Amino acid sequence: MSIEFLPGRLGFGSAPLGNMYRAVPEEEAIATVRAAWEHGIRYFDTAPFYGAGLAEMRLGHVLAAHPRDEFVLSTKVGRIILDEIEDPATRDLGEKGGLFEHGRPNKIVYDYSADGVLRSIEDSLKRLGTDRIDIAWVHDVSQDFHGDHWLAVYDQARTGAFRALQRLREEGVIKGWGLGVNRVEPPELTLGLDEPRPDAFLLAGRYTLLDHRRALQRLMPEAAEQHVDIVIGGPYNSGVTAGGDHFEYQPAPGEVVAKVDRIKAVCARYDVSVKAAALQFSLAHPAARAAIPGSTKPAHVAEDVAAISEQIPAEFWTALRQERLIAPDAPVPTT
């Protein structure tokens, strides 16, 4: 159980292409995906949720120009995008306070059933303009989206989506499946299942330079032991680590900003870019297979690519430990 077929350690996360936080001009979105390709990135992740299908459509527009066998593509299941258009005056922005309020106005409904998985994938293929996806992530089956009822939703996914995806993998329709979440609890539950068995997890914002202690306690060691790969989503924690002002998709609180400032101070002392520290830290754990930062600017893609290979002295990681900015048992890159 793994996704060894991923091409490289750096992928591209397309959530910002769905007009996250702001209305991203079409030409800017397209130029960013093209920049990712030109810089050698060959793994692209998306989801129906990102702008009610907008990110999938923009990503597919660029990737259509390239042979399908030359890249790996993942999307997510658990939400269906309807043709029904919501009235802007009465639109329920709902999830995450309107994270994609600038996206398409189509109504979105949850569906973690087996039939819902098949419909979701079929719809995604149309929006992406392709004949297959490689990885399907069961999206946001966790408390941050479903509140106190999340365990019931998880059980629906376990008996519906999980089994359907395992069957698709066995039939060769997809290469792998897992959960795509912002919390460690659902992956921890899934690791305990006898069947079905995931190949990997996409864990957003939970194993990062800024926030990693909870995941390090159980999830990361058990995933490594069971050979279940972790794809690191949100390595900059919604942007706050890389110069943005969001954390957990909301304006960053003062204590988070203060911690980021302390990290930046150590980076400045050792002449290390914050992006390099963040990406290389997340990828240093044996369970981590790839990181997929998102962007809507070509220049930021170039920064991410450079950050992966930037030389970081061992003394830098020692300083972070001494200042208690990373856990004592967190793996760090070797020089």
C-alpha positions as CSV (number, residue, x, y, z in Angstrom):
1,M,0.0,0.0,0.0
2,S,1.7,3.1,-1.2
3,I,1.8,5.6,-4.1
4,E,5.4,5.0,-5.2
5,F,4.3,6.0,-8.7
6,L,4.3,9.7,-7.8
7,P,6.8,11.6,-10.0
8,G,9.0,13.5,-7.6
9,R,8.6,15.0,-4.2
10,L,6.9,18.3,-5.2
11,G,3.5,18.5,-6.6
12,F,1.0,21.2,-7.3
13,G,-2.1,21.9,-5.2
14,S,-4.9,23.6,-7.1
15,A,-7.2,24.9,-4.4
16,P,-6.2,28.5,-5.0
17,L,-7.3,28.1,-8.7
18,G,-10.9,27.7,-7.4
19,N,-10.8,31.4,-6.4
20,M,-9.9,30.8,-2.8
21,Y,-10.1,34.1,-0.9
22,R,-10.3,36.2,-4.1
23,A,-11.4,36.2,-7.8
24,V,-8.3,35.0,-9.6
25,P,-8.1,36.1,-13.2
26,E,-8.3,33.3,-15.7
27,E,-5.0,34.2,-17.4
28,E,-3.2,34.3,-14.0
29,A,-4.6,30.8,-13.1
30,I,-3.6,29.4,-16.4
31,A,-0.1,30.9,-16.3
32,T,0.5,29.4,-12.9
33,V,-0.3,25.9,-14.0
34,R,1.9,26.3,-17.1
35,A,4.7,27.5,-14.8
36,A,4.3,24.4,-12.7
37,W,4.7,22.2,-15.8
38,E,7.6,24.2,-17.2
39,H,9.4,23.8,-13.8
40,G,9.1,20.0,-14.1
41,I,6.2,19.4,-11.8
42,R,4.2,16.3,-12.9
43,Y,1.8,15.6,-10.0
44,F,-1.3,17.8,-9.8
45,D,-4.0,17.6,-7.2
46,T,-7.5,19.1,-7.4
47,A,-11.1,18.7,-6.1
48,P,-14.7,19.4,-7.0
49,F,-15.0,21.6,-3.9
50,Y,-12.4,24.1,-5.1
51,G,-14.6,26.7,-6.6
52,A,-17.4,24.3,-7.4
53,G,-15.4,22.7,-10.1
54,L,-13.5,25.8,-11.3
55,A,-10.1,24.5,-10.2
56,E,-10.7,21.2,-12.1
57,M,-11.7,23.1,-15.2
58,R,-8.7,25.4,-15.2
59,L,-6.3,22.6,-14.4
60,G,-7.7,20.4,-17.2
61,H,-7.4,23.2,-19.7
62,V,-3.7,23.3,-19.3
63,L,-3.0,19.6,-18.9
64,A,-5.0,18.8,-22.0
65,A,-2.0,20.1,-24.0
66,H,0.3,17.3,-22.6
67,P,0.3,13.5,-23.0
68,R,-1.8,11.9,-20.3
69,D,0.9,9.4,-19.4
70,E,3.4,12.1,-18.5
71,F,1.7,13.3,-15.3
72,V,-0.2,12.0,-12.3
73,L,-3.6,13.4,-11.4
74,S,-5.6,13.2,-8.2
75,T,-9.0,14.6,-7.3
76,K,-11.5,14.0,-4.5
77,V,-14.9,12.5,-3.8
78,G,-17.6,13.2,-1.3
79,R,-19.2,16.3,-2.8
80,I,-21.4,16.5,-5.9
81,I,-21.5,19.7,-7.9
82,L,-25.1,20.3,-9.1
83,D,-26.2,22.1,-12.2
84,E,-28.5,24.1,-9.9
85,I,-27.3,27.7,-9.5
86,E,-27.7,29.3,-6.1
87,D,-29.1,32.8,-5.8
88,P,-26.3,35.1,-4.7
89,A,-28.7,36.9,-2.4
90,T,-29.6,33.8,-0.5
91,R,-26.4,31.8,-1.0
92,D,-25.3,29.8,2.0
93,L,-21.5,30.3,2.1
94,G,-21.4,27.7,4.8
95,E,-18.2,25.8,4.9
96,K,-15.1,27.6,6.2
97,G,-16.9,31.0,6.1
98,G,-17.2,31.2,2.4
99,L,-13.7,30.0,1.5
100,F,-14.7,29.8,-2.2
101,E,-17.3,32.5,-2.3
102,H,-15.7,33.8,-5.5
103,G,-16.0,30.4,-7.2
104,R,-18.8,29.1,-9.4
105,P,-22.2,29.6,-7.9
106,N,-23.3,26.0,-8.4
107,K,-24.9,24.2,-5.4
108,I,-22.8,21.5,-3.7
109,V,-24.1,18.5,-1.8
110,Y,-22.3,15.9,0.2
111,D,-22.4,12.3,-0.9
112,Y,-20.0,9.6,0.5
113,S,-22.0,6.7,-0.9
114,A,-20.6,4.2,-3.4
115,D,-22.9,5.6,-6.1
116,G,-21.8,9.1,-5.1
117,V,-18.2,8.2,-5.7
118,L,-18.9,6.9,-9.2
119,R,-20.8,10.0,-10.1
120,S,-18.2,12.3,-8.6
121,I,-15.4,10.7,-10.6
122,E,-17.4,10.8,-13.8
123,D,-18.2,14.5,-13.3
124,S,-14.6,15.3,-12.5
125,L,-13.4,13.6,-15.6
126,K,-15.7,15.8,-17.7
127,R,-14.5,19.0,-16.0
128,L,-10.8,17.9,-16.3
129,G,-11.3,16.8,-19.9
130,T,-9.4,13.5,-19.3
131,D,-10.1,9.8,-19.4
132,R,-8.8,8.8,-16.0
133,I,-7.5,10.0,-12.6
134,D,-4.7,8.2,-10.7
135,I,-5.7,8.8,-7.1
136,A,-9.1,9.5,-5.5
137,W,-9.1,11.1,-2.1
138,V,-12.2,10.9,0.1
139,H,-12.6,14.6,1.0
140,D,-13.2,16.3,4.3
141,V,-14.8,13.4,6.1
142,S,-13.9,15.0,9.5
143,Q,-15.2,17.1,12.3
144,D,-14.2,20.4,10.9
145,F,-16.8,20.0,8.1
146,H,-19.4,17.7,9.8
147,G,-19.3,18.8,13.4
148,D,-20.5,16.4,16.1
149,H,-22.0,14.1,13.4
150,W,-18.6,13.4,11.7
151,L,-18.3,9.8,12.9
152,A,-21.7,8.9,11.3
153,V,-20.5,10.5,8.1
154,Y,-17.2,8.6,8.4
155,D,-19.1,5.4,8.7
156,Q,-21.1,6.2,5.6
157,A,-17.8,6.7,3.8
158,R,-16.3,3.5,5.2
159,T,-19.2,1.4,3.9
160,G,-19.7,3.3,0.7
161,A,-16.8,5.4,-0.7
162,F,-14.0,3.3,0.8
163,R,-15.3,0.0,-0.7
164,A,-16.1,1.6,-4.0
165,L,-12.6,3.0,-4.3
166,Q,-10.9,-0.2,-3.3
167,R,-12.9,-2.0,-6.0
168,L,-11.9,0.6,-8.6
169,R,-8.3,0.2,-7.6
170,E,-8.5,-3.6,-7.8
171,E,-10.1,-3.3,-11.3
172,G,-7.2,-0.9,-12.4
173,V,-9.5,2.0,-12.9
174,I,-7.5,4.1,-10.4
175,K,-4.0,3.5,-9.0
176,G,-4.7,4.4,-5.4
177,W,-7.1,6.0,-2.9
178,G,-7.1,7.4,0.6
179,L,-8.5,10.3,2.7
180,G,-7.9,14.0,2.0
181,V,-8.5,15.8,5.3
182,N,-7.3,18.6,7.6
183,R,-7.4,16.5,10.7
184,V,-5.5,13.5,11.9
185,E,-8.4,11.6,13.5
186,P,-9.9,10.1,10.3
187,P,-6.6,8.8,9.0
188,E,-5.9,7.3,12.4
189,L,-9.2,5.5,12.4
190,T,-8.7,4.2,8.9
191,L,-5.2,2.8,9.7
192,G,-7.0,0.5,12.1
193,L,-9.3,-1.0,9.5
194,D,-8.7,-4.5,8.3
195,E,-10.5,-3.8,5.0
196,P,-10.7,-1.7,3.0
197,R,-7.1,-0.5,3.1
198,P,-6.0,3.0,1.9
199,D,-2.8,3.5,-0.1
200,A,-2.1,7.0,1.2
201,F,-3.5,10.1,3.0
202,L,-3.5,13.7,1.9
203,L,-3.0,15.5,5.2
204,A,-3.4,19.3,4.9
205,G,-1.9,21.6,7.4
206,R,-1.2,18.9,10.0
207,Y,2.4,17.9,9.4
208,T,4.1,21.2,8.9
209,L,6.9,23.3,10.4
210,L,4.3,25.3,12.2
211,D,2.0,22.5,13.3
212,H,3.1,18.9,13.5
213,R,3.1,17.6,17.1
214,R,-0.3,16.0,17.1
215,A,0.4,14.1,13.8
216,L,3.8,13.1,15.0
217,Q,2.5,11.3,18.1
218,R,0.7,8.5,16.3
219,L,-0.3,9.0,12.7
220,M,3.0,9.5,11.1
221,P,4.8,6.6,12.8
222,E,1.9,4.2,12.2
223,A,1.6,5.3,8.6
224,A,5.4,4.7,8.1
225,E,5.1,1.3,9.8
226,Q,2.2,0.2,7.6
227,H,3.7,1.7,4.4
228,V,0.8,4.1,3.9
229,D,2.2,7.3,2.3
230,I,1.4,10.8,3.4
231,V,1.0,13.6,0.9
232,I,1.5,16.9,2.7
233,G,-1.1,19.4,1.7
234,G,-1.1,23.0,2.9
235,P,2.7,23.0,3.9
236,Y,2.5,26.7,4.5
237,N,-0.7,26.4,6.7
238,S,-3.0,28.4,4.5
239,G,-0.2,30.8,3.6
240,V,0.8,32.3,7.0
241,T,4.2,30.6,6.9
242,A,5.0,31.9,3.5
243,G,4.1,35.6,4.0
244,G,0.3,35.3,3.9
245,D,-2.2,36.3,6.6
246,H,-4.4,33.1,6.8
247,F,-4.1,30.1,9.1
248,E,-6.6,27.3,9.0
249,Y,-8.4,29.2,6.2
250,Q,-9.1,32.2,8.5
251,P,-7.2,35.3,9.5
252,A,-4.2,34.1,11.5
253,P,-4.5,34.7,15.3
254,G,-1.8,36.6,17.1
255,E,-0.1,33.6,18.7
256,V,0.3,32.0,15.3
257,V,1.8,35.1,13.8
258,A,4.2,35.4,16.8
259,K,5.4,31.8,16.3
260,V,5.9,32.4,12.5
261,D,7.9,35.5,13.4
262,R,10.1,33.4,15.7
263,I,10.7,30.9,12.9
264,K,11.5,33.7,10.4
265,A,14.0,35.1,12.9
266,V,15.9,31.7,13.0
267,C,15.7,31.5,9.2
268,A,17.2,35.0,8.8
269,R,20.0,34.1,11.3
270,Y,21.1,31.1,9.1
271,D,20.2,32.7,5.7
272,V,17.5,30.0,5.0
273,S,14.3,30.8,3.2
274,V,11.1,30.1,5.1
275,K,9.7,28.1,2.2
276,A,12.7,25.8,2.1
277,A,12.5,25.2,5.9
278,A,8.8,24.4,5.7
279,L,8.9,22.1,2.6
280,Q,12.0,20.2,3.7
281,F,10.8,19.8,7.2
282,S,7.5,18.2,6.1
283,L,9.3,15.9,3.6
284,A,11.9,14.7,6.1
285,H,9.5,12.3,7.8
286,P,9.8,8.7,6.4
287,A,6.0,8.6,5.8
288,A,6.0,11.8,3.7
289,R,5.8,11.0,0.0
290,A,5.3,14.5,-1.5
291,A,4.2,18.0,-0.7
292,I,1.7,20.0,-2.8
293,P,1.8,23.7,-2.1
294,G,-0.8,25.7,-3.9
295,S,-0.4,29.0,-5.7
296,T,-1.9,31.4,-8.2
297,K,1.4,33.1,-9.2
298,P,4.1,31.7,-11.5
299,A,6.8,33.3,-9.4
300,H,5.6,31.5,-6.3
301,V,5.9,28.1,-8.1
302,A,9.5,28.9,-9.0
303,E,10.2,29.7,-5.3
304,D,8.7,26.3,-4.3
305,V,10.9,24.5,-6.8
306,A,14.0,26.3,-5.6
307,A,13.1,25.6,-2.0
308,I,13.2,21.9,-2.4
309,S,16.9,21.8,-3.3
310,E,18.1,24.7,-1.1
311,Q,21.0,23.8,1.1
312,I,20.1,24.1,4.8
313,P,22.8,23.7,7.5
314,A,22.3,21.2,10.3
315,E,22.8,24.0,12.8
316,F,19.6,25.6,11.6
317,W,17.5,22.6,12.7
318,T,19.4,22.4,16.0
319,A,18.5,26.0,16.6
320,L,14.8,25.3,16.0
321,R,14.9,22.5,18.5
322,Q,16.7,24.6,21.1
323,E,14.0,27.3,20.7
324,R,11.3,24.6,20.9
325,L,9.9,25.5,17.5
326,I,10.0,21.9,16.4
327,A,9.3,18.8,18.4
328,P,12.4,17.0,19.9
329,D,11.6,13.8,18.0
330,A,10.6,15.3,14.7
331,P,12.8,14.0,11.8
332,V,14.8,16.7,10.1
333,P,16.7,16.7,6.7
334,T,20.2,15.5,6.7
335,T,22.8,17.7,5.1
